[in-house]
Amino acid sequence: RCAELQIQLTEAVSTLAGQKELIAKLEHDLSTIQALSAVHRPDAEGAAVPSLEKIPEPIKEATALFYGHPPSPSTSFPEGQVDSLLSIISSQRERFRARNQELEGENRMMQHTVHALQSELDNLRADNIKLYEKIKFLQSYPGRGSSRDDTEQRYSSQYEERLDPFSSFSRKERQRKYLSLSPWDKATLSM
């Protein structure tokens, strides 16, 4: 279950990154279009720049209105066409913003779930080691057979590791060092 949630979290993060790239590309394209339409050339330069001819007139008109430049007298578009273009772009931006917020909420929920499952897993491991300790205690009595199965062998190494004073000291030092970190460092470490 933890692996499945981790895969879902990875997919959500990649989707979020893809959405951010698309938003950045859209904003870059819009700023490029705005920069191209805001270029003023003197008449002495000669022929028109071909890249400006490829831009649709409604976009040029909307950009000119956005920057406060007067519209060119040669083209006159109805006010409704410019408003509809702006409303389409702004509604698309709002949809992307809402989807981004939704994905961020899902990402937070997945992270919370992963943390909860990780703490539950740690608690179960600790319980298993305690149970192994009790089994070892009961087997220490004379007359008890010592049949070991796979479960006992798996937890015996963890039990022995827990008794090791060097690894115990190392864990305590890591915990102490972690607690002394600033919140920003902790967030960076967790990422």
C-alpha positions in Angstrom: 0.0 0.0 0.0 2.9 2.3 0.8 4.5 1.6 -2.5 1.2 2.3 -4.4 0.8 5.6 -2.6 4.4 6.5 -3.3 3.8 5.8 -7.0 0.7 8.0 -6.9 2.6 10.7 -5.2 5.3 10.5 -7.9 2.7 10.7 -10.6 1.0 13.7 -8.9 4.4 15.5 -8.6 5.3 14.9 -12.2 1.9 16.1 -13.3 2.3 19.2 -11.2 5.7 19.8 -12.7 4.3 19.4 -16.2 1.5 21.8 -15.5 4.0 24.4 -14.1 6.0 24.0 -17.3 2.9 24.5 -19.4 2.0 27.6 -17.4 5.5 29.0 -17.7 5.4 28.3 -21.5 2.0 30.0 -21.9 3.2 33.0 -19.9 6.4 33.2 -22.0 4.4 33.0 -25.2 2.0 35.7 -24.1 4.9 38.0 -23.1 6.6 37.3 -26.5 3.4 38.2 -28.3 3.0 41.3 -26.2 6.6 42.3 -26.9 6.3 41.7 -30.6 3.1 43.7 -30.9 4.5 46.5 -28.8 7.4 47.1 -31.2 7.2 50.5 -32.9 9.2 50.9 -36.1 9.8 54.1 -37.9 8.6 54.3 -41.5 12.1 54.5 -42.8 12.9 50.9 -42.0 11.2 49.6 -45.0 9.1 46.4 -45.4 7.1 44.9 -42.5 8.8 42.3 -40.3 7.5 38.9 -41.3 7.1 37.6 -37.7 4.7 40.4 -36.9 2.5 39.5 -40.0 2.0 36.0 -38.7 0.4 37.2 -35.4 -3.4 37.2 -35.6 -4.8 40.7 -35.5 -7.1 40.0 -32.5 -4.1 39.2 -30.4 -2.3 42.3 -31.6 -5.4 44.3 -30.8 -5.8 42.8 -27.3 -2.1 43.3 -26.5 -2.2 46.9 -27.7 -5.3 47.5 -25.4 -3.5 45.8 -22.6 -0.5 48.1 -22.8 -2.6 51.1 -23.4 -1.4 51.7 -26.9 -4.0 53.1 -29.3 -5.2 50.5 -31.8 -3.9 50.9 -35.3 -6.3 52.8 -37.5 -6.0 50.3 -40.4 -7.6 47.5 -38.4 -10.9 47.9 -36.5 -12.3 44.9 -34.7 -15.5 44.9 -32.7 -15.0 45.3 -29.0 -16.7 42.0 -28.4 -14.0 40.1 -30.3 -11.2 41.5 -28.2 -13.2 40.9 -25.0 -13.9 37.3 -26.0 -10.2 36.7 -26.6 -9.3 38.1 -23.2 -12.0 36.2 -21.5 -10.8 32.9 -23.1 -7.2 33.5 -22.0 -8.3 34.5 -18.5 -10.7 31.6 -18.1 -7.9 29.2 -19.3 -5.6 30.7 -16.7 -8.2 30.3 -14.0 -8.7 26.6 -15.0 -5.0 26.0 -14.8 -4.8 27.8 -11.5 -7.7 25.7 -10.0 -6.2 22.5 -11.3 -2.8 23.4 -9.9 -4.4 24.1 -6.5 -6.2 20.8 -6.7 -3.0 18.9 -7.5 -1.2 20.7 -4.7 -4.0 19.6 -2.3 -3.7 16.0 -3.5 0.0 16.2 -3.1 -0.3 17.4 0.5 -2.8 14.6 1.2 -0.5 12.0 -0.3 2.4 13.3 1.7 0.3 13.1 4.9 -0.8 9.6 4.0 2.8 8.5 3.3 4.0 10.0 6.6 1.2 8.2 8.5 1.9 4.9 6.8 5.6 5.3 7.5 5.0 5.9 11.2 2.6 2.9 11.3 5.3 0.8 9.6 7.9 1.9 12.1 5.6 1.1 15.0 4.9 -2.4 13.6 8.6 -3.0 13.2 9.2 -1.9 16.8 6.4 -4.2 17.9 7.8 -7.1 16.0 11.2 -6.6 17.5 9.7 -6.6 21.0 7.8 -9.8 20.2 11.1 -11.4 19.0 12.7 -10.3 22.3 9.9 -12.1 24.2 10.4 -15.2 22.0 14.1 -15.2 22.7 13.4 -14.8 26.5 11.0 -17.8 26.4 13.5 -19.9 24.5 16.2 -19.2 27.0 14.5 -21.5 29.5 16.1 -25.0 29.6 14.1 -27.8 27.9 12.7 -25.5 25.2 13.5 -26.5 21.6 15.0 -23.8 19.5 13.3 -24.1 16.2 13.9 -21.0 14.1 11.7 -20.0 11.2 12.1 -17.2 8.6 10.3 -14.7 10.7 12.6 -15.2 13.7 15.7 -15.0 11.5 14.5 -11.8 9.9 13.9 -10.0 13.2 16.9 -11.5 15.0 19.3 -9.2 13.1 17.1 -6.1 13.9 17.0 -7.2 17.5 20.8 -7.6 17.7 21.2 -4.2 16.0 19.0 -2.5 18.5 21.2 -3.9 21.3 24.4 -2.7 19.6 25.5 0.4 21.6 27.3 2.0 18.6 24.3 2.0 16.4 22.1 3.2 19.3 24.5 6.1 19.8 24.6 6.9 16.1 20.8 7.0 15.9 20.6 9.4 19.0 23.2 11.6 17.4 21.4 11.8 14.1 18.2 12.6 16.0 19.9 15.3 18.0 21.4 16.8 14.8 18.1 16.7 13.0 16.3 18.5 15.9 18.9 21.3 15.8 18.2 22.0 12.1 16.2 25.1 11.1 12.7 24.4 9.7 13.9 25.3 6.2 16.7 22.8 6.5 14.3 20.2 7.7 12.0 20.8 4.8 14.9 20.6 2.3 16.1 17.4 3.9 12.6 15.8 3.8 12.3 16.7 0.0 
